[in-house]
Amino acid sequence: MPGLPSRFAGLILAFAPLFVHRSWCHARILLVGAILAPGRRTVASLLRIMGRANERRFVNFHRVLNRAAWSPRAGARILLGHLVAAFAPCGPVVLGLDDTIERRWGKRIGARGIYRDPVRSSDSHFVKTSGLRWLSLMLLAPIPWAGRVWALPFLTALVPSERACREQGRRHKPLLAVGRQLVLQTRRWLPGRDLVLVADSGFAALAFLDALSCGGVSVITRLRLDAALYDPAPPRRPGTIGRPRTKGARRPTLAQVLMAEETDWHRRTVPGWYGVGGRVLEVASATAVWRHAGLPVVPIRWVLVRDPDDRFAPQALLCTDLTRDPEQILTWFVRRWSVEVTFQETRAHLGVETQRQWSDKAIARTTPCLLALFSIVTLLAARLPARERRKKALAAWYPKAQPTFSDALAGVRRALWRERALATSRRRRHRTKPRFALPPPWAYALCNAA
């Protein structure tokens, strides 16, 4: 592939079967331009950074997003295969599921709604915002050269507002229904792997947990301290008339277990506790049945956590796999914080919320592509030499222990710019240009800009 390092060409060419040849030529330019461009990720800015500012048929590049026939879901399957092979080749595949609000205004954006702004709001201050609601499924995997877990998006779906569905005469699909479909789709893509889903308390719903448990997916999420827990249903005696029982005796709530003196607490060291390294916690755990009238009955393992130094309030977790160790449940759950980091990084470095499409199809494609670009850049960075992969943007006032995503993006950009600067002329009698080293200020402006 001209203008690309050979180590990058194999990964980028993996997405070529999604397009016909003419559309792929345009999509490839947009993909590389989205990596190189700073600031806004509009089609115009991508064409400028790729040297196509004088392209008279620029409308063909817009048509890749708003008209061309290609499947983002098929692209998500290809991306997931590369992510699993690179960062989770064996053992359980840990996934993270969460939603985010993309702030957008405009009467022509049909799926727009009014939502609570999770960034600007607090417990005592409520802020509303206009935008699009996205639900993203990510692979939570440790990145060897970064020394921590990254959340790598691969499948993102738009969740239209109720008002938009009502105006279009369509049935509104709740957030939990969309999340269930995304996870079960991934289950079909990875039939032989053990899947573990980590989510926040918004996904602690009995119908959601039951559907994924029946699909062979273990779910870890928060649990209310006043949840109604029961013993398993006793064995049915022969000759008993009526419907079989679904629960046994009522158990104390977790709030009561927390205050009880007879609770058996065990000290466990949980690694990677929200970026502060290992932390010693007191843990109590048991199995129970979570039930509510009219909803499915879900067997769970609950884990009650408290800090001996009272640095945070006690909290409870649940896992639908009763055989999991409480320490392993906690280790997987703390990976969820990397999902919020990914949302912030994509806004800061990949231009999420800067695109300006208003076509329904372009809107449904652009944001998932920008989120997936986070994973593509990570895969490209994994193909860099170890010395370039571990480079960090250091300064006298900014020490950094491990490389971050901005460093990975800078390394990929540096490789792309180097290849474009040393491109060989098409004429055979012309020699390759001599090697040119970018001065440090130029390299910072080209590679480290957001």
C-alpha positions in Angstrom: 0.0 0.0 0.0 1.7 3.3 -1.1 2.4 5.9 1.6 2.1 3.4 4.5 4.7 1.5 6.4 4.7 -2.2 5.5 4.0 -3.2 9.1 0.7 -1.2 9.0 -0.5 -2.3 5.6 -1.6 -5.7 6.7 -3.9 -4.4 9.4 -5.5 -1.7 7.3 -6.0 -4.0 4.3 -8.0 -6.3 6.6 -10.9 -3.9 6.2 -10.7 -3.8 2.4 -13.3 -6.6 1.9 -16.0 -4.3 3.5 -16.0 -2.0 0.4 -16.0 -2.1 -3.3 -12.7 -1.1 -4.9 -13.6 2.6 -5.6 -15.1 3.1 -2.1 -12.1 1.5 -0.5 -9.7 3.9 -2.2 -11.6 6.8 -0.6 -12.1 5.0 2.8 -8.4 4.3 3.1 -7.5 8.0 2.6 -10.1 8.9 5.3 -8.7 6.3 7.7 -5.2 7.5 7.5 -6.3 11.2 7.5 -8.3 10.6 10.7 -5.1 9.4 12.3 -2.9 12.3 11.1 -5.4 15.2 11.4 -5.3 17.3 14.5 -8.4 19.1 15.8 -11.7 18.5 14.0 -12.4 15.2 12.3 -14.4 16.6 9.4 -14.0 15.2 5.9 -12.6 18.5 4.8 -9.9 18.5 7.4 -9.0 14.9 6.5 -8.6 15.8 2.9 -6.4 18.7 3.7 -4.0 16.7 5.9 -3.7 14.1 3.1 -2.8 16.8 0.5 -6.2 16.5 -1.3 -7.3 20.1 -0.8 -7.6 20.5 -4.6 -9.6 17.3 -5.1 -12.5 18.4 -7.3 -14.5 15.2 -6.7 -14.5 15.7 -2.9 -18.1 14.6 -2.7 -17.0 11.0 -3.2 -15.3 11.0 0.1 -18.5 12.2 1.8 -20.4 9.4 0.2 -18.3 6.8 2.0 -20.2 7.8 5.1 -23.6 8.9 3.9 -24.2 6.6 0.9 -21.8 3.8 0.2 -22.9 0.2 0.9 -20.7 -1.3 3.7 -21.5 -2.8 7.0 -20.0 -1.3 10.2 -21.0 -4.4 12.1 -18.9 -6.6 9.8 -16.0 -4.2 10.4 -16.6 -4.5 14.1 -16.2 -8.3 13.8 -12.9 -7.9 11.9 -11.6 -5.4 14.5 -12.6 -7.7 17.4 -10.7 -10.6 15.8 -7.5 -8.6 15.6 -7.9 -7.2 19.2 -8.5 -10.7 20.7 -5.5 -12.1 18.8 -3.2 -9.3 19.9 -4.2 -8.6 23.5 -6.4 -11.6 24.7 -5.2 -14.7 22.9 -6.0 -17.0 25.9 -8.1 -17.0 29.0 -11.4 -15.1 29.6 -12.3 -12.3 27.3 -13.3 -9.3 29.6 -15.7 -6.8 28.0 -16.9 -3.4 29.2 -20.3 -1.9 28.3 -21.2 1.7 28.9 -23.0 4.6 27.3 -21.9 8.1 26.6 -23.5 11.4 25.4 -22.2 13.1 22.3 -23.1 16.7 22.5 -24.8 17.8 19.2 -27.3 20.5 18.3 -29.3 21.0 15.1 -32.9 20.4 13.9 -31.7 18.0 11.2 -30.2 15.5 13.6 -33.2 13.2 14.0 -31.9 10.9 16.8 -31.0 13.8 19.1 -32.5 14.0 22.6 -32.1 15.8 25.9 -30.1 13.9 28.5 -28.4 14.4 31.8 -24.8 15.5 31.2 -22.7 13.1 33.3 -19.6 15.2 33.1 -21.0 18.6 34.2 -23.6 17.2 36.6 -23.1 16.1 40.2 -25.1 14.8 43.1 -26.4 18.3 44.0 -26.3 19.9 40.5 -28.2 18.7 37.5 -27.2 19.8 34.0 -29.0 18.9 30.8 -27.5 18.7 27.4 -28.6 18.1 23.8 -26.9 15.2 22.0 -26.8 11.6 20.8 -26.7 8.6 23.1 -24.2 5.9 22.2 -23.7 2.5 23.7 -20.2 1.1 23.2 -18.8 -2.4 23.8 -15.1 -2.6 24.5 -12.4 -5.1 25.1 -10.8 -4.6 28.6 -7.3 -5.9 28.1 -3.8 -5.2 29.6 -1.5 -3.4 27.2 2.0 -4.7 27.7 4.0 -1.5 27.0 1.5 0.8 28.8 1.5 -1.2 32.0 -2.2 -0.9 32.6 -5.6 -2.0 31.2 -7.0 -0.1 28.2 -10.7 -0.2 27.0 -10.6 -0.9 23.3 -14.0 -0.1 21.5 -15.0 -2.4 18.7 -18.8 -2.3 18.5 -20.9 0.9 19.1 -24.6 1.5 18.5 -26.8 4.6 18.5 -29.7 4.6 21.0 -32.2 7.1 19.6 -34.3 9.1 22.0 -37.9 8.3 22.7 -39.0 11.6 21.1 -37.1 10.7 17.9 -38.7 7.2 17.7 -42.1 8.6 18.3 -41.8 11.2 15.5 -40.5 8.5 13.1 -43.3 6.1 14.0 -40.9 3.5 15.3 -40.9 1.5 18.5 -38.4 2.8 21.1 -35.7 0.3 22.0 -34.4 0.8 25.6 -30.7 1.0 26.4 -30.7 -2.4 28.1 -32.2 -4.0 25.0 -29.5 -2.6 22.8 -26.8 -3.7 25.2 -28.2 -7.2 25.3 -28.1 -7.4 21.5 -24.5 -6.1 21.3 -23.2 -8.6 23.9 -25.1 -11.6 22.4 -23.7 -10.6 19.0 -20.2 -10.8 20.4 -21.1 -14.2 21.9 -21.8 -15.5 18.4 -18.6 -14.0 17.1 -16.5 -15.8 19.8 -18.2 -19.1 20.3 -15.4 -20.9 22.0 -14.2 -18.2 24.5 -15.3 -17.5 28.0 -16.9 -14.0 28.0 -17.1 -11.8 31.1 -19.0 -8.5 30.9 -18.3 -5.6 33.3 -20.8 -2.8 33.6 -22.0 -0.1 36.0 -25.1 -0.2 38.1 -27.4 0.9 35.3 -27.1 -2.6 33.8 -28.0 -4.4 37.1 -31.4 -5.4 35.8 -32.8 -8.9 36.3 -34.1 -9.3 32.7 -30.7 -8.2 31.3 -28.7 -10.5 33.6 -31.0 -13.5 32.9 -30.7 -13.1 29.1 -26.9 -12.9 29.2 -26.6 -15.8 31.7 -28.7 -18.0 29.4 -26.4 -16.9 26.5 -23.3 -18.0 28.3 -21.9 -14.6 29.4 -20.9 -13.9 32.9 -21.9 -10.4 34.1 -20.2 -8.4 36.9 -21.9 -5.2 38.1 -22.9 -3.3 41.2 -25.6 -4.5 43.5 -27.9 -2.4 45.7 -27.4 -2.9 49.4 -31.2 -3.3 49.9 -31.6 -5.9 47.2 -34.1 -8.8 48.0 -31.9 -11.9 48.3 -33.2 -15.4 49.0 -32.1 -19.0 49.5 -32.3 -21.2 46.4 -35.6 -23.0 46.0 -35.8 -26.3 48.0 -36.1 -29.6 46.0 -39.7 -30.3 44.9 -41.3 -33.2 46.8 -43.0 -35.9 44.8 -46.7 -35.4 44.5 -46.6 -31.7 45.2 -49.4 -29.7 43.4 -49.0 -26.3 41.8 -46.2 -24.3 40.3 -42.7 -25.1 41.4 -41.1 -22.6 43.9 -38.6 -20.1 42.6 -37.0 -19.1 45.9 -36.4 -20.2 49.4 -36.2 -18.3 52.7 -35.6 -14.6 52.7 -32.0 -13.6 53.6 -30.8 -10.4 55.4 -30.1 -7.5 53.1 -26.5 -6.6 52.4 -26.9 -3.5 54.5 -27.7 -5.7 57.4 -24.8 -8.1 56.6 -22.5 -5.0 56.6 -23.5 -4.1 60.1 -23.7 -7.6 61.6 -20.9 -8.6 63.9 -20.9 -12.3 62.8 -20.1 -11.4 59.2 -16.9 -13.2 58.1 -14.5 -10.7 56.6 -11.4 -11.6 54.7 -8.5 -9.3 53.8 -7.7 -9.3 50.1 -5.1 -7.3 48.1 -6.7 -6.1 44.9 -4.2 -5.0 42.2 -4.8 -2.0 40.0 -7.4 -0.4 42.3 -8.4 2.7 40.3 -4.9 3.7 39.4 -3.4 3.6 42.9 -1.8 0.1 42.7 -2.6 -2.7 45.0 -5.0 -1.9 47.9 -5.9 -4.1 50.9 -9.7 -4.5 51.3 -12.0 -6.4 53.5 -14.3 -8.7 51.5 -17.3 -10.9 52.4 -19.0 -13.1 49.8 -21.7 -15.7 49.4 -24.2 -17.0 46.9 -27.9 -16.2 46.8 -30.9 -15.9 44.6 -31.9 -12.4 43.5 -35.7 -12.1 42.8 -38.3 -9.5 42.2 -42.0 -10.2 41.5 -42.7 -10.6 37.8 -39.1 -10.8 36.7 -36.7 -13.7 36.1 -34.9 -15.3 39.0 -31.1 -14.9 38.8 -28.6 -16.9 41.0 -25.7 -14.6 41.9 -22.5 -14.4 43.9 -22.5 -11.2 45.9 -19.3 -9.6 47.1 -19.4 -7.0 49.8 -16.3 -4.7 50.0 -15.2 -2.2 52.6 -12.0 -0.3 53.2 -10.3 -0.8 56.6 -9.2 2.9 56.5 -12.7 4.2 55.6 -11.4 6.0 52.4 -14.6 5.1 50.5 -18.1 3.9 51.4 -18.8 0.2 51.4 -20.2 -1.2 48.1 -21.6 -4.5 46.8 -21.0 -6.3 43.6 -22.6 -9.2 41.9 -21.5 -11.9 39.5 -23.8 -14.3 37.6 -21.1 -17.0 37.7 -21.3 -18.6 41.1 -17.9 -20.3 40.8 -15.8 -17.1 40.4 -13.4 -16.1 43.2 -14.3 -12.8 44.9 -10.7 -11.5 44.4 -11.0 -12.2 40.7 -14.4 -10.5 40.5 -12.9 -7.3 42.1 -9.9 -7.4 39.8 -12.2 -7.6 36.7 -14.5 -4.9 38.0 -11.9 -2.3 38.6 -11.0 -2.5 34.9 -14.3 -0.7 34.2 -12.7 2.6 35.0 -10.7 2.4 31.7 -13.9 2.8 29.8 -14.3 6.3 31.1 -10.7 7.0 30.2 -11.3 5.9 26.6 -14.3 8.2 26.2 -12.2 11.1 27.5 -9.2 10.2 25.2 -11.4 9.9 22.1 -12.7 13.4 22.7 -9.3 14.9 23.4 -7.3 13.2 20.7 -9.6 11.7 18.1 -12.1 14.4 17.5 -15.3 12.9 18.9 -18.0 15.7 19.0 -16.2 17.7 16.3 -17.7 16.0 13.3 -20.4 17.9 11.5 -22.5 15.3 9.5 -26.3 15.6 9.7 -27.3 12.7 7.4 -28.8 9.9 9.5 -26.5 7.2 7.9 -23.4 9.4 8.3 -24.2 10.1 11.9 -24.7 6.4 12.6 -21.3 5.6 11.1 -19.0 8.4 12.0 -18.9 8.2 15.8 -18.5 4.4 15.9 -15.7 4.7 13.4 -13.9 7.4 15.6 -14.3 5.2 18.7 -13.0 2.2 16.8 -10.1 4.4 15.7 -8.8 4.2 19.3 -8.5 0.4 18.9 -7.0 0.7 15.5 -4.3 3.1 16.7 -3.5 0.7 19.6 -3.1 -2.2 17.2 -0.9 -0.1 14.9 1.2 1.0 17.9 1.7 -2.7 18.8 3.4 -3.2 15.5 6.0 -0.5 16.1 9.5 -1.4 17.2 9.7 -1.7 21.0 11.9 1.5 21.3 9.3 3.6 19.4 6.4 2.0 21.2 7.8 3.0 24.6 8.5 6.7 23.8 6.9 9.2 26.1 6.3 12.9 25.7 8.3 14.1 28.6 9.1 17.6 29.9 10.8 19.1 32.9 7.4 19.9 34.4 5.6 16.7 33.3 7.2 13.4 34.4 5.4 10.3 33.0 6.0 6.8 34.2 4.3 4.9 31.4 3.3 5.7 27.8 -0.3 6.8 27.3 -2.6 6.7 24.4 -1.4 10.1 23.2 2.1 8.7 23.1 0.9 5.7 21.0 -0.9 8.0 18.6 2.2 10.1 18.3 4.3 7.0 17.5 1.9 5.9 14.8 1.8 9.4 13.3 5.6 9.6 13.4 5.8 6.3 11.4 3.2 7.6 8.9 4.9 10.9 8.4 8.3 9.3 8.0 6.9 7.0 5.3 5.2 9.8 3.4 8.4 12.0 3.6 10.6 9.2 2.2 8.2 8.0 -0.5 10.0 6.9 -3.7 9.3 8.6 -6.9 7.3 6.6 -9.5 10.0 7.0 -12.1 12.7 4.3 -11.8 15.6 6.6 -12.6 14.8 8.8 -9.5 16.4 7.7 -6.3 14.8 7.5 -2.9 14.9 10.8 -1.0 17.6 11.0 1.6 16.6 10.3 5.2 15.3 13.4 6.9 15.0 13.7 10.7 12.2 15.9 11.9 13.4 18.6 14.3 11.8 18.1 17.8 9.5 21.1 17.6 8.2 19.9 14.2 7.7 16.4 15.6 5.7 17.7 18.5 3.5 19.9 16.3 2.8 17.0 13.8 2.6 14.0 16.0 1.5 15.2 19.5 -1.2 17.6 18.6 -4.7 16.5 19.5 
